[in-house]
Amino acid sequence: LQIIGMLDAANKGEYNFFDEEVHKFNERKRTELYKHYIGFVFQAYHLIDDLTVYENIETPLIYRGIKSKERKPLVAELLDRFNIVAKKDLFPDQLSGGQQQLVGLARAIIGKPKLLLADEPTGNLDSAHGQEVMEMLRSLNQQGSTIVMVTHNPADADYANRTINLFDGAV
């Protein structure tokens, strides 16, 4: 996921994204593609400790240069969708693991990415919230987002259109 998400470079091979050779891009070009087309749900959340829930969710829109008046309704919609409106002024260390997971997911999807990379997206959620998240990912996929998900959960894997099983690093 780190290579597909342009956070790490491969040590061999080629990688094309929108028919462009990513392995030949400089860091600036990779960063631009990441900002505009890719969302990432990290297993370890990677929320910014000094930012509130609201600010963490809003950050990708700021990076894209979206004006404040346009950002506010988008953030409000996701706060409501994930039932975390009451948590909007809290900092990550004031949240449970499941709440942090929801904030990370909201941050990943706020820009309506063309590619969503999800590393154990339901790993810290109870089964009901996990199912809600998977239904939401299905909906995003139906709206045109490609989702690449890593999971150990067979129930989550059942949502996939295509499954690739890895064992000891081999397909």
C-alpha positions as CSV (number, residue, x, y, z in Angstrom):
1,L,0.0,0.0,0.0
2,Q,2.9,2.4,0.8
3,I,4.2,2.0,-2.8
4,I,0.8,2.2,-4.5
5,G,0.1,5.3,-2.3
6,M,3.4,6.9,-3.4
7,L,4.6,7.1,0.2
8,D,7.5,4.7,-0.6
9,A,9.4,4.0,-3.8
10,A,9.8,0.5,-5.2
11,N,13.3,-0.9,-5.5
12,K,12.5,-2.5,-8.8
13,G,9.8,-2.7,-11.4
14,E,7.4,-0.2,-12.9
15,Y,4.3,1.5,-11.6
16,N,1.8,3.3,-13.8
17,F,-1.0,5.5,-12.3
18,F,-3.5,7.0,-14.8
19,D,-1.2,5.7,-17.6
20,E,1.7,7.8,-16.2
21,E,5.0,6.2,-15.1
22,V,5.1,6.9,-11.3
23,H,8.5,5.3,-10.9
24,K,9.9,8.2,-13.0
25,F,8.2,11.0,-11.1
26,N,10.0,13.4,-8.8
27,E,8.7,13.7,-5.2
28,R,6.8,16.9,-6.0
29,K,4.8,15.2,-8.8
30,R,4.1,12.2,-6.6
31,T,2.9,14.5,-3.8
32,E,0.6,16.3,-6.2
33,L,-1.0,13.0,-7.4
34,Y,-1.3,11.8,-3.8
35,K,-3.0,15.1,-2.7
36,H,-5.6,15.1,-5.5
37,Y,-6.3,11.4,-6.2
38,I,-5.4,9.2,-3.2
39,G,-7.0,8.7,0.2
40,F,-5.2,6.5,2.8
41,V,-6.7,4.8,5.8
42,F,-3.8,3.9,8.0
43,Q,-3.9,1.0,10.4
44,A,-2.2,3.1,13.0
45,Y,-4.4,6.2,12.2
46,H,-1.6,8.7,11.8
47,L,-3.8,11.5,13.1
48,I,-2.0,14.8,13.8
49,D,-1.8,15.1,17.6
50,D,-1.9,18.9,17.7
51,L,-5.0,19.1,15.6
52,T,-8.6,18.6,16.7
53,V,-10.9,16.0,15.1
54,Y,-12.4,18.7,12.9
55,E,-8.9,20.0,11.8
56,N,-7.6,16.4,11.1
57,I,-10.6,15.8,8.8
58,E,-10.2,19.2,7.1
59,T,-6.5,18.9,6.5
60,P,-6.6,17.2,3.0
61,L,-8.9,19.9,1.8
62,I,-6.5,22.6,3.0
63,Y,-3.7,20.9,1.1
64,R,-5.8,21.0,-2.0
65,G,-6.4,24.7,-1.6
66,I,-10.2,24.5,-1.0
67,K,-11.6,27.6,0.5
68,S,-12.9,27.5,4.1
69,K,-16.5,28.2,3.2
70,E,-16.4,25.1,0.9
71,R,-14.6,23.0,3.5
72,K,-17.1,23.5,6.4
73,P,-20.1,21.7,4.9
74,L,-17.9,18.8,3.8
75,V,-16.4,18.3,7.2
76,A,-19.8,18.7,8.9
77,E,-21.3,16.0,6.7
78,L,-18.6,13.5,7.6
79,L,-18.8,14.4,11.3
80,D,-22.5,13.7,11.1
81,R,-22.1,10.5,9.0
82,F,-19.6,9.0,11.5
83,N,-21.6,10.2,14.5
84,I,-18.6,12.2,15.9
85,V,-20.0,15.7,15.9
86,A,-19.7,15.9,19.7
87,K,-16.0,14.9,19.3
88,K,-15.1,17.6,16.8
89,D,-13.1,19.8,19.3
90,L,-11.3,16.9,20.9
91,F,-7.7,15.9,20.2
92,P,-6.7,12.4,19.1
93,D,-5.4,11.4,22.5
94,Q,-8.9,12.1,23.9
95,L,-10.5,9.5,21.6
96,S,-10.8,5.8,21.8
97,G,-9.1,3.6,19.2
98,G,-12.3,3.1,17.3
99,Q,-13.1,6.9,17.3
100,Q,-9.6,7.6,16.0
101,Q,-10.2,5.0,13.3
102,L,-13.4,6.8,12.2
103,V,-11.6,10.1,12.1
104,G,-8.8,8.6,10.0
105,L,-11.4,7.2,7.6
106,A,-13.3,10.5,7.4
107,R,-10.0,12.3,6.6
108,A,-9.2,9.7,3.9
109,I,-12.5,10.0,2.1
110,I,-13.3,13.7,2.4
111,G,-11.7,14.6,-0.9
112,K,-13.6,11.8,-2.7
113,P,-10.4,10.1,-3.8
114,K,-10.2,8.1,-7.1
115,L,-8.0,5.6,-5.2
116,L,-8.6,4.7,-1.5
117,L,-6.0,2.6,0.2
118,A,-7.3,1.0,3.3
119,D,-5.1,-0.9,5.8
120,E,-7.3,-2.8,8.2
121,P,-10.1,-0.2,8.0
122,T,-12.3,-1.9,10.6
123,G,-9.5,-3.2,12.8
124,N,-10.4,-1.2,15.9
125,L,-14.2,-1.1,15.4
126,D,-16.9,-3.2,16.9
127,S,-18.8,-5.4,14.4
128,A,-21.7,-3.0,13.9
129,H,-19.5,0.0,13.2
130,G,-17.2,-2.2,11.1
131,Q,-20.2,-3.2,8.9
132,E,-21.2,0.4,8.5
133,V,-17.7,1.3,7.4
134,M,-17.6,-1.6,4.9
135,E,-21.0,-0.5,3.5
136,M,-19.7,3.0,3.1
137,L,-16.6,1.7,1.3
138,R,-18.9,-0.3,-1.0
139,S,-20.9,2.8,-1.8
140,L,-17.7,4.8,-2.5
141,N,-16.6,2.0,-4.9
142,Q,-20.0,2.1,-6.6
143,Q,-19.5,5.9,-7.0
144,G,-16.3,5.3,-8.9
145,S,-13.5,5.1,-6.3
146,T,-11.1,2.2,-6.6
147,I,-10.4,0.6,-3.2
148,V,-7.4,-1.5,-2.3
149,M,-7.8,-3.0,1.1
150,V,-5.6,-5.1,3.3
151,T,-7.5,-7.1,5.8
152,H,-7.3,-10.3,7.9
153,N,-11.0,-10.2,8.4
154,P,-12.9,-12.6,6.1
155,A,-16.1,-10.7,6.5
156,D,-14.4,-7.5,5.2
157,A,-12.8,-9.5,2.4
158,D,-16.2,-10.7,1.3
159,Y,-17.1,-7.1,0.3
160,A,-14.4,-7.1,-2.3
161,N,-14.9,-7.6,-6.1
162,R,-11.5,-9.2,-6.3
163,T,-9.5,-10.9,-3.6
164,I,-5.8,-11.6,-3.7
165,N,-4.5,-13.8,-0.9
166,L,-0.9,-13.4,0.2
167,F,1.0,-16.1,2.2
168,D,4.5,-15.4,3.4
169,G,4.8,-12.6,0.8
170,A,3.7,-14.6,-2.2
171,V,0.4,-14.5,-4.1
